[in-house]
Amino acid sequence: MEGMLKPGSLSGKTIIITGGGTGLGRSMGKYFLELGANLVITSRKMDVIEKTAAELIAETGGKVLAVQCDVRKYEEVENVLQQTESTFGQISGVLNNAAGNFISPTERLSHRAFDIVVDIVLKGTYYTTLAAGKNWIAKKQPGVFLNIVTTYAWTGSGYVVPSACGKAGVLALTRSLAVEWAKYKIRSNAIAPGPFPTKGAWSRLLPGDLVKQFDPAERIPLKRVGEHQELANLAAYLMSDYSAYVNGEVITIDGGEWLRNGGEFSHLEAIPDELWDSIEKMRGK
């Protein structure tokens, strides 16, 4: 649960995190600062990111710029890039972390509800990616994109269909640009986190007693949820020069969750030893 990289591993780099004011975005940003990076955090809620910026500066002694931005509006994304360059100079990396999600039977959703999630997750990511990529290419600067996806980007999942559609698009974007933009020295990778509890996101997705009823740790072979530092370690590695040969990858960090729940017979772990003894006798030795 400690920081993985040596001090100064991100020294001199400037990293933008969309949705960086709370939850996992904040945790990753804090570790980037501890490793020497300059940090830019964005959100639609200026009061939230201003408070977070002040806290992170106090906690790390690093430099943090808070810029209000709705990633669904391209001109606001461009403004983030302009303010970042004006404050810190060259942009080194972009962490596309902003997202929206809620659980619902799909037939209960309006088309507007579908649009809200897909626009934040997919449109927000490709707006930010397109703006930053064009900026880097025009200035002949290298850069790194790191996109936060989810394992159901490739498996699909009921009851979060808008999010699944959006995240699948982000994964396709990651892999496609890893090939197309590598010639510009721009790398693109993704992380698919399993359960990393955050107060805001989890209370919205599973309100009240639902959190206890659907304990995510019970679905995970390691029987625990993730610690924020574990995700921050992986994100920092992928943002750093240590991962210079990693391009187009999506790295899952979920304790084996999706593999267990994707396997048709994985849930047989619930069978007690006595029953296994009976089954063994039935089939013969």
Order of alpha helices (4+ residues) and beta strands (2+ residues): beta-alpha-beta-alpha-beta-alpha-beta-alpha-alpha-beta-alpha-alpha-beta-alpha-alpha-alpha-beta-alpha-alpha
